[in-house]
């Protein structure tokens, strides 16, 4: 599967790497990123050649800035 917000790779050694890849938002956790993360973890679980999973970041200074409040806020009903 092609991902928009993460990078997924499995090395010959059996190490799967999932890297958050939205450096412009400092890898803020969005619904899309979390969905792709779950999908990649399920792919790693189903792959008998995967022996471990490493979570990483494509950003040079941060792994994740936390929740994307603007994105999640759009899902909250307003009264």
PASEBA-1860 file (N, C-alpha, C; in nm, 3 decimals):
! residues 79
1> XXXXXXXX> 0.084/-0.118/0.000/0.000/0.000/0.000/0.089/0.125/0.000 ~ 0.046/0.226/-0.072/0.115/0.354/-0.072/0.056/0.441/0.038 ~ 0.144/0.504/0.114/0.101/0.590/0.223/0.131/0.735/0.192 ~ 0.052/0.825/0.248/0.069/0.970/0.228/0.141/1.034/0.346 ~ 0.125/0.979/0.467/0.177/1.046/0.586/0.286/0.969/0.659 ~ 0.313/0.846/0.615/0.419/0.767/0.677/0.505/0.702/0.569 ~ 0.621/0.657/0.610/0.708/0.575/0.524/0.714/0.438/0.590 ~ 0.699/0.333/0.510/0.700/0.196/0.563/0.800/0.114/0.483
9> XXXXXXXX> 0.889/0.045/0.555/0.990/-0.037/0.489/1.021/-0.157/0.576 ~ 1.046/-0.270/0.511/1.091/-0.390/0.582/1.227/-0.428/0.525 ~ 1.327/-0.427/0.610/1.462/-0.463/0.570/1.477/-0.615/0.563 ~ 1.579/-0.660/0.492/1.605/-0.804/0.482/1.630/-0.868/0.619 ~ 1.672/-0.788/0.716/1.699/-0.839/0.850/1.571/-0.864/0.931 ~ 1.455/-0.826/0.874/1.329/-0.848/0.944/1.285/-0.729/1.028 ~ 1.354/-0.616/1.015/1.318/-0.496/1.089/1.226/-0.410/1.002 ~ 1.104/-0.389/1.050/1.010/-0.300/0.981/1.026/-0.161/1.042
17> XXXXXXXX> 1.038/-0.060/0.956/1.048/0.078/1.003/0.925/0.154/0.955 ~ 0.859/0.218/1.049/0.747/0.306/1.019/0.790/0.446/1.062 ~ 0.804/0.535/0.964/0.849/0.671/0.994/0.737/0.770/0.965 ~ 0.706/0.851/1.065/0.610/0.959/1.042/0.674/1.053/0.940 ~ 0.597/1.095/0.839/0.655/1.173/0.730/0.569/1.295/0.696 ~ 0.549/1.379/0.795/0.483/1.508/0.774/0.565/1.616/0.845 ~ 0.687/1.639/0.798/0.775/1.733/0.869/0.720/1.875/0.873 ~ 0.637/1.914/0.777/0.581/2.050/0.778/0.488/2.074/0.895
25> XXXXXXXX> 0.427/1.968/0.950/0.341/1.980/1.069/0.410/1.924/1.193 ~ 0.539/1.899/1.182/0.616/1.834/1.290/0.551/1.701/1.329 ~ 0.500/1.633/1.227/0.438/1.500/1.243/0.324/1.501/1.344 ~ 0.243/1.607/1.339/0.125/1.614/1.426/0.034/1.495/1.394 ~ -0.021/1.437/1.498/-0.105/1.318/1.483/-0.242/1.357/1.430 ~ -0.269/1.318/1.308/-0.399/1.343/1.244/-0.472/1.210/1.231 ~ -0.600/1.218/1.198/-0.677/1.095/1.176/-0.616/1.014/1.063 ~ -0.570/1.081/0.958/-0.509/1.012/0.845/-0.379/0.943/0.885
33> XXXXXXXX> -0.292/1.012/0.958/-0.166/0.953/1.001/-0.191/0.833/1.092 ~ -0.283/0.848/1.187/-0.312/0.737/1.278/-0.371/0.618/1.204 ~ -0.456/0.643/1.105/-0.512/0.534/1.024/-0.404/0.460/0.947 ~ -0.312/0.536/0.889/-0.202/0.473/0.815/-0.107/0.399/0.909 ~ -0.085/0.453/1.029/-0.001/0.384/1.127/-0.063/0.250/1.165 ~ -0.192/0.247/1.191/-0.260/0.122/1.225/-0.250/0.023/1.110 ~ -0.270/0.070/0.987/-0.260/-0.017/0.871/-0.119/-0.075/0.857 ~ -0.018/0.007/0.876/0.121/-0.041/0.866/0.153/-0.141/0.977
41> XXXXXXXX> 0.104/-0.117/1.097/0.126/-0.212/1.207/0.057/-0.345/1.178 ~ -0.062/-0.340/1.120/-0.131/-0.464/1.083/-0.055/-0.537/0.973 ~ 0.002/-0.463/0.878/0.082/-0.525/0.772/0.205/-0.592/0.830 ~ 0.269/-0.526/0.925/0.388/-0.585/0.989/0.351/-0.711/1.066 ~ 0.237/-0.707/1.134/0.191/-0.824/1.211/0.164/-0.942/1.119 ~ 0.109/-0.916/1.002/0.074/-1.023/0.908/0.194/-1.077/0.831 ~ 0.305/-1.005/0.832/0.424/-1.043/0.756/0.515/-1.129/0.844 ~ 0.527/-1.259/0.811/0.607/-1.351/0.892/0.756/-1.317/0.892
49> XXXXXXXX> 0.802/-1.236/0.796/0.944/-1.200/0.793/0.978/-1.086/0.889 ~ 0.876/-1.016/0.941/0.900/-0.904/1.032/0.924/-0.958/1.173 ~ 1.039/-0.920/1.229/1.076/-0.964/1.363/1.058/-0.854/1.467 ~ 1.065/-0.728/1.424/1.040/-0.615/1.514/1.001/-0.493/1.432 ~ 0.942/-0.395/1.500/0.897/-0.272/1.436/0.964/-0.154/1.506 ~ 1.019/-0.063/1.428/1.081/0.058/1.480/0.995/0.176/1.435 ~ 0.954/0.261/1.530/0.883/0.383/1.497/0.986/0.496/1.490 ~ 0.981/0.575/1.383/1.080/0.679/1.360/1.011/0.804/1.305
57> XXXXXXXX> 1.092/0.905/1.276/1.042/1.032/1.224/1.131/1.079/1.110 ~ 1.069/1.143/1.011/1.146/1.202/0.903/1.190/1.345/0.939 ~ 1.137/1.398/1.048/1.174/1.532/1.095/1.307/1.523/1.167 ~ 1.393/1.620/1.147/1.527/1.611/1.205/1.532/1.640/1.355 ~ 1.429/1.706/1.410/1.436/1.744/1.550/1.328/1.684/1.640 ~ 1.213/1.649/1.585/1.105/1.597/1.669/1.049/1.467/1.612 ~ 0.996/1.384/1.702/0.928/1.263/1.655/0.784/1.299/1.619 ~ 0.715/1.369/1.709/0.579/1.414/1.685/0.548/1.529/1.779
65> XXXXXXXX> 0.475/1.626/1.728/0.437/1.741/1.811/0.310/1.713/1.892 ~ 0.250/1.598/1.874/0.128/1.563/1.945/0.007/1.568/1.853 ~ -0.108/1.583/1.910/-0.232/1.580/1.832/-0.246/1.704/1.744 ~ -0.299/1.685/1.626/-0.333/1.795/1.536/-0.469/1.847/1.581 ~ -0.468/1.942/1.672/-0.593/1.990/1.733/-0.686/2.053/1.631 ~ -0.631/2.122/1.531/-0.716/2.182/1.428/-0.788/2.073/1.351 ~ -0.720/1.965/1.319/-0.783/1.855/1.245/-0.887/1.782/1.326 ~ -0.856/1.752/1.452/-0.952/1.683/1.537/-1.067/1.775/1.575
73> XXXXXXX> -1.039/1.904/1.590/-1.141/2.001/1.627/-1.251/2.010/1.521 ~ -1.217/1.984/1.397/-1.316/1.988/1.290/-1.420/1.878/1.306 ~ -1.386/1.772/1.379/-1.479/1.661/1.400/-1.571/1.681/1.519 ~ -1.547/1.786/1.597/-1.628/1.810/1.718/-1.752/1.889/1.680 ~ -1.870/1.840/1.716/-1.993/1.915/1.683/-1.997/2.046/1.759 ~ -2.041/2.147/1.692/-2.055/2.281/1.753/-2.203/2.303/1.783 ~ -2.228/2.358/1.900/-2.369/2.385/1.935/-2.403/2.530/1.923
END
